[in-house]
């Protein structure tokens, strides 16, 4: 679906699913705010929006909000929709609302550390730690057991870009905006448990 707003000399367009009307309008409001603050929006303007980075590209006199080409080369190419950008942002907002806490944004071009061979197993845990370098999100992913022990052998770990989760395990993207020191347990595609930074159970599946 097409959402649009006049900003100065340009009509700015955001294309996404009809069910994303609220986040689409929020995006247009953010772009309008940036336009009013200056410099004015122009073809080629790049905007960090949540976990994604959008580029405004000229199309028949309009400015179309384009998200990274997540199916190809998201670092150099874009796609004239914002559906996946807004869908992930909406899911992240929902998870943060469950626990009443929001952490720093995790960007699509940052990395996370994964225990080799465990990304696709049903029960996994994610642990966010303070990131000391800009390119690292702070997130670690490993197999969930009753007594979670950190994997210390670097040969058993690998690094992936966050955008790769769209194909490998998209549900994980929904929790990546939680604060540092939070731990999340997944059962398949569903969140089972969320522990806050003190180790206290903040939410569990089946709770209100």
C-alpha positions as CSV (number, residue, x, y, z in Angstrom):
1,X,0.0,0.0,0.0
2,X,1.1,3.6,-0.7
3,X,1.4,6.2,2.0
4,X,2.4,9.7,1.1
5,X,2.9,13.2,2.5
6,X,3.8,16.6,0.9
7,X,7.1,17.9,2.2
8,X,8.2,21.2,0.6
9,X,8.5,20.6,-3.1
10,X,8.3,16.9,-2.9
11,X,5.7,14.2,-2.2
12,X,7.4,11.6,0.0
13,X,6.1,8.1,-0.5
14,X,6.4,5.0,1.7
15,X,5.2,1.6,0.4
16,X,4.4,-1.3,2.7
17,X,1.6,-3.6,3.8
18,X,-1.8,-2.1,4.7
19,X,-1.5,-3.5,8.2
20,X,1.6,-1.2,8.8
21,X,-0.3,2.0,8.4
22,X,0.6,3.3,11.9
23,X,4.3,2.8,11.6
24,X,4.2,4.1,8.0
25,X,2.6,7.3,9.3
26,X,5.2,7.5,12.1
27,X,8.0,7.2,9.5
28,X,6.5,10.0,7.4
29,X,6.2,12.2,10.6
30,X,9.8,11.5,11.3
31,X,10.8,12.5,7.8
32,X,8.7,15.6,8.0
33,X,10.3,16.6,11.3
34,X,13.8,16.1,9.7
35,X,12.7,18.1,6.7
36,X,11.5,21.0,8.8
37,X,14.7,21.0,10.9
38,X,16.8,21.1,7.8
39,X,18.6,20.4,5.6
40,X,15.5,19.8,3.4
41,X,14.9,16.3,2.1
42,X,16.5,15.6,-1.3
43,X,17.1,12.6,-3.6
44,X,19.9,10.6,-1.9
45,X,19.0,11.7,1.7
46,X,19.8,8.8,4.1
47,X,18.0,8.4,7.4
48,X,18.6,5.8,10.1
49,X,15.2,4.6,11.2
50,X,15.2,2.0,14.0
51,X,17.2,-1.0,12.9
52,X,17.2,0.1,9.2
53,X,18.7,2.8,7.1
54,X,16.4,4.3,4.5
55,X,17.4,6.2,1.4
56,X,15.1,8.7,-0.4
57,X,15.2,8.1,-4.2
58,X,13.7,10.2,-6.9
59,X,10.9,8.6,-8.9
60,X,8.8,10.7,-11.4
61,X,9.1,13.8,-9.2
62,X,8.5,12.0,-5.9
63,X,10.8,10.9,-3.2
64,X,10.4,7.2,-2.4
65,X,11.6,5.8,0.9
66,X,13.7,2.8,0.1
67,X,15.0,0.2,2.5
68,X,18.2,-1.8,2.1
69,X,18.1,-4.7,-0.4
70,X,18.0,-7.4,2.3
71,X,17.7,-10.2,-0.4
72,X,20.8,-8.9,-2.2
73,X,23.4,-6.4,-1.1
74,X,21.9,-4.3,1.7
75,X,25.2,-2.3,2.0
76,X,25.1,-0.8,-1.5
77,X,21.6,-1.4,-3.0
78,X,18.1,-0.4,-1.9
79,X,14.6,-1.6,-2.6
80,X,11.6,0.8,-3.1
81,X,9.6,-0.4,-0.1
82,X,9.8,-0.2,3.6
83,X,7.7,-3.2,4.5
84,X,10.4,-5.3,6.3
85,X,11.9,-2.3,8.0
86,X,8.5,-1.3,9.5
87,X,7.4,-4.8,10.3
88,X,10.5,-5.5,12.4
89,X,10.2,-2.1,14.1
90,X,6.6,-2.8,14.9
91,X,7.4,-6.3,16.4
92,X,10.3,-4.8,18.4
93,X,8.0,-2.2,19.8
94,X,5.6,-4.9,20.9
95,X,8.2,-6.9,22.7
96,X,9.6,-3.8,24.5
97,X,6.1,-3.0,25.6
98,X,5.7,-6.4,27.2
99,X,8.5,-5.7,29.6
100,X,8.3,-1.9,29.8
101,X,11.9,-1.4,28.7
102,X,13.8,-0.2,25.6
103,X,17.4,-0.6,24.9
104,X,19.6,1.0,22.2
105,X,18.7,0.3,18.6
106,X,20.5,-2.6,16.9
107,X,21.2,-1.9,13.2
108,X,20.9,-4.3,10.3
109,X,24.6,-3.9,9.5
110,X,25.8,-4.8,13.0
111,X,26.8,-8.3,13.9
112,X,25.8,-10.8,16.6
113,X,27.7,-13.8,17.9
114,X,26.2,-17.3,17.3
115,X,27.1,-20.7,18.6
116,X,27.9,-22.7,15.5
117,X,25.2,-25.1,14.4
118,X,22.6,-23.9,16.9
119,X,20.8,-21.1,15.1
120,X,18.1,-23.4,13.8
121,X,17.6,-25.6,16.9
122,X,14.2,-25.1,18.6
123,X,15.3,-23.8,22.0
124,X,17.8,-21.0,22.1
125,X,18.7,-18.1,24.3
126,X,19.9,-14.6,23.5
127,X,22.0,-12.5,25.8
128,X,22.7,-8.8,25.2
129,X,25.9,-7.4,26.6
130,X,27.5,-4.0,26.5
131,X,29.0,-3.5,23.0
132,X,32.5,-2.0,23.0
133,X,32.7,-1.5,19.2
134,X,30.2,0.2,16.9
135,X,29.8,-2.8,14.5
136,X,28.7,-5.2,17.2
137,X,25.2,-5.3,18.5
138,X,26.1,-6.9,21.9
139,X,23.9,-9.9,21.2
140,X,25.0,-13.5,21.7
141,X,22.9,-16.6,20.7
142,X,23.3,-20.1,22.0
143,X,21.5,-23.3,22.8
144,X,19.2,-23.1,25.9
145,X,19.7,-25.5,28.7
146,X,18.5,-25.4,32.3
147,X,22.0,-24.2,33.3
148,X,23.2,-21.8,30.6
149,X,27.0,-21.6,30.5
150,X,28.7,-19.1,28.2
151,X,30.6,-20.7,25.3
152,X,34.2,-19.6,25.7
153,X,35.9,-21.5,22.9
154,X,36.0,-19.1,19.9
155,X,36.2,-22.0,17.5
156,X,32.6,-22.8,18.5
157,X,31.4,-19.3,17.7
158,X,30.7,-17.4,14.5
159,X,29.6,-13.8,13.6
160,X,26.6,-13.0,11.4
161,X,25.0,-9.7,10.3
162,X,21.6,-9.0,11.9
163,X,19.9,-8.6,8.5
164,X,20.7,-12.3,7.8
165,X,18.2,-13.2,10.5
166,X,15.4,-12.3,8.0
167,X,16.2,-15.6,6.2
168,X,17.8,-17.6,9.0
169,X,15.5,-17.0,12.0
170,X,13.3,-13.9,11.6
171,X,11.5,-14.1,14.9
172,X,14.8,-13.3,16.7
173,X,14.8,-9.8,15.2
174,X,11.8,-8.9,17.4
175,X,13.8,-8.9,20.6
176,X,16.9,-7.0,19.5
177,X,15.8,-3.7,20.9
178,X,15.8,-5.0,24.5
179,X,18.2,-3.4,26.9
180,X,21.7,-4.6,27.8
181,X,21.9,-7.6,30.1
182,X,18.5,-8.9,29.1
183,X,18.2,-12.6,28.3
184,X,15.5,-14.1,26.0
185,X,14.6,-17.7,25.6
186,X,12.9,-18.9,22.3
187,X,11.0,-22.0,21.7
188,X,10.8,-22.3,17.9
189,X,9.5,-18.9,16.7
190,X,7.9,-18.0,20.0
191,X,9.4,-16.1,22.9
192,X,9.2,-18.3,26.0
193,X,10.9,-16.3,28.7
194,X,12.4,-12.8,29.1
195,X,14.7,-12.0,32.0
196,X,15.6,-8.4,32.9
197,X,19.1,-7.0,33.7
198,X,18.9,-8.3,37.3
199,X,18.1,-11.8,36.3
200,X,14.4,-11.5,37.3
201,X,11.8,-13.1,35.1
202,X,10.1,-10.1,33.3
203,X,7.7,-12.0,31.1
204,X,6.8,-15.6,30.2
205,X,4.7,-17.2,27.5
206,X,1.1,-17.5,28.7
207,X,1.2,-14.5,31.0
208,X,-1.1,-11.6,30.5
